[in-house]
Amino acid sequence: LMREPLQILQSQYDYFCNSSWSELAGLKAGEMNLNLFASGIFARVNRNEVWRHIVEWYQCCWTKPEALWITYEDFAADPATQIRKLGRFLLANEPGQETIRRVVQQSSRDFMLEHEAKFD
Protein backbone atom coordinates (compact mmCIF):
# COMPACT_ATOMS: atom_id res chain seq x y z
CA LEU A 1 0.00 0.00 0.00
CA MET A 2 1.52 3.27 -1.11
CA ARG A 3 0.36 6.82 -1.37
CA GLU A 4 -0.10 8.28 -4.82
CA PRO A 5 3.18 10.18 -5.47
CA LEU A 6 1.42 13.40 -6.51
CA GLN A 7 -0.57 13.28 -3.26
CA ILE A 8 2.67 12.88 -1.30
CA LEU A 9 4.12 15.92 -3.03
CA GLN A 10 0.94 17.94 -2.37
CA SER A 11 0.94 16.89 1.30
CA GLN A 12 4.58 17.86 1.72
CA TYR A 13 3.96 21.18 0.01
CA ASP A 14 0.94 21.94 2.20
CA TYR A 15 2.85 20.97 5.32
CA PHE A 16 6.04 22.88 4.62
CA CYS A 17 4.81 25.84 2.57
CA ASN A 18 1.37 26.63 3.94
CA SER A 19 1.87 26.16 7.65
CA SER A 20 3.98 27.44 10.50
CA TRP A 21 6.98 25.70 8.90
CA SER A 22 7.03 28.30 6.15
CA GLU A 23 7.18 31.05 8.78
CA LEU A 24 10.20 29.37 10.39
CA ALA A 25 11.91 29.49 6.99
CA GLY A 26 11.11 33.19 6.63
CA LEU A 27 8.36 32.66 4.03
CA LYS A 28 4.79 33.78 4.12
CA ALA A 29 2.23 30.99 3.77
CA GLY A 30 1.61 30.43 0.06
CA GLU A 31 4.66 32.44 -1.03
CA MET A 32 6.33 29.42 -2.64
CA ASN A 33 4.35 27.75 -5.43
CA LEU A 34 4.12 23.98 -5.92
CA ASN A 35 6.41 23.97 -9.01
CA LEU A 36 9.23 25.71 -7.16
CA PHE A 37 8.77 23.43 -4.16
CA ALA A 38 8.85 20.33 -6.40
CA SER A 39 12.03 21.59 -8.08
CA GLY A 40 13.69 21.86 -4.69
CA ILE A 41 12.47 18.44 -3.54
CA PHE A 42 13.59 16.63 -6.67
CA ALA A 43 16.90 18.49 -6.90
CA ARG A 44 17.69 16.84 -3.57
CA VAL A 45 16.10 13.45 -4.27
CA ASN A 46 19.27 11.64 -3.24
CA ARG A 47 18.80 13.06 0.28
CA ASN A 48 15.05 12.78 0.45
CA GLU A 49 14.20 9.45 2.10
CA VAL A 50 10.51 9.40 1.10
CA TRP A 51 11.18 9.83 -2.60
CA ARG A 52 14.20 7.51 -2.62
CA HIS A 53 12.05 4.83 -0.99
CA ILE A 54 9.30 5.25 -3.62
CA VAL A 55 11.75 5.19 -6.52
CA GLU A 56 13.47 2.07 -5.18
CA TRP A 57 10.14 0.23 -4.90
CA TYR A 58 9.12 1.25 -8.42
CA GLN A 59 12.49 0.17 -9.82
CA CYS A 60 12.39 -3.10 -7.93
CA CYS A 61 8.85 -4.25 -8.26
CA TRP A 62 6.59 -2.25 -10.59
CA THR A 63 6.51 -4.92 -13.31
CA LYS A 64 6.79 -8.00 -11.10
CA PRO A 65 3.64 -10.12 -11.01
CA GLU A 66 4.36 -11.14 -7.41
CA ALA A 67 3.92 -7.51 -6.27
CA LEU A 68 0.50 -5.87 -5.98
CA TRP A 69 0.31 -2.09 -6.06
CA ILE A 70 -2.57 -0.43 -4.24
CA THR A 71 -2.53 3.26 -3.41
CA TYR A 72 -3.99 4.65 -0.22
CA GLU A 73 -6.12 7.00 -2.32
CA ASP A 74 -7.64 4.12 -4.32
CA PHE A 75 -8.29 2.20 -1.10
CA ALA A 76 -9.93 5.21 0.57
CA ALA A 77 -12.12 5.88 -2.49
CA ASP A 78 -13.34 2.29 -2.91
CA PRO A 79 -12.15 -0.10 -0.20
CA ALA A 80 -14.34 -3.03 -1.32
CA THR A 81 -12.77 -3.06 -4.81
CA GLN A 82 -9.24 -2.88 -3.42
CA ILE A 83 -9.93 -5.59 -0.82
CA ARG A 84 -11.37 -7.80 -3.56
CA LYS A 85 -8.23 -7.15 -5.65
CA LEU A 86 -6.04 -7.99 -2.65
CA GLY A 87 -8.06 -11.14 -1.99
CA ARG A 88 -7.64 -12.33 -5.58
CA PHE A 89 -3.90 -11.65 -5.29
CA LEU A 90 -3.38 -13.48 -1.97
CA LEU A 91 -5.98 -16.25 -1.93
CA ALA A 92 -6.72 -19.26 -4.10
CA ASN A 93 -10.39 -18.23 -4.23
CA GLU A 94 -11.87 -14.75 -4.31
CA PRO A 95 -13.28 -13.78 -0.89
CA GLY A 96 -17.05 -13.77 -0.53
CA GLN A 97 -19.23 -10.71 -0.03
CA GLU A 98 -19.51 -11.23 3.75
CA THR A 99 -15.74 -11.42 4.12
CA ILE A 100 -15.28 -8.29 2.01
CA ARG A 101 -17.97 -6.47 4.02
CA ARG A 102 -16.28 -7.45 7.30
CA VAL A 103 -12.81 -6.42 6.10
CA VAL A 104 -14.15 -3.07 4.86
CA GLN A 105 -15.83 -2.46 8.20
CA GLN A 106 -12.80 -3.53 10.26
CA SER A 107 -10.34 -1.49 8.19
CA SER A 108 -12.32 1.70 8.67
CA ARG A 109 -10.98 4.58 10.70
CA ASP A 110 -14.01 4.45 13.00
CA PHE A 111 -13.43 0.76 13.77
CA MET A 112 -9.75 1.35 14.48
CA LEU A 113 -10.50 4.27 16.78
CA GLU A 114 -13.12 2.20 18.60
CA HIS A 115 -10.55 -0.58 19.11
CA GLU A 116 -7.50 1.67 19.45
CA ALA A 117 -5.72 -0.62 21.93
CA LYS A 118 -5.40 -3.26 19.18
CA PHE A 119 -3.60 -0.92 16.75
CA ASP A 120 -0.30 0.87 17.11
Secondary structure, 3 states (H helix, E strand, C coil): CECCHHHHHHHHHHHHHCCHHHHHCCCCCCCCCHHHHHHHHHHCHHHCHHHHHHHHHHHHHCCCCCCCCCEHHHHHHCHHHHHHHHHHHHCCCCCCHHHHHHHHHHCCHHHHHHCHHHCC
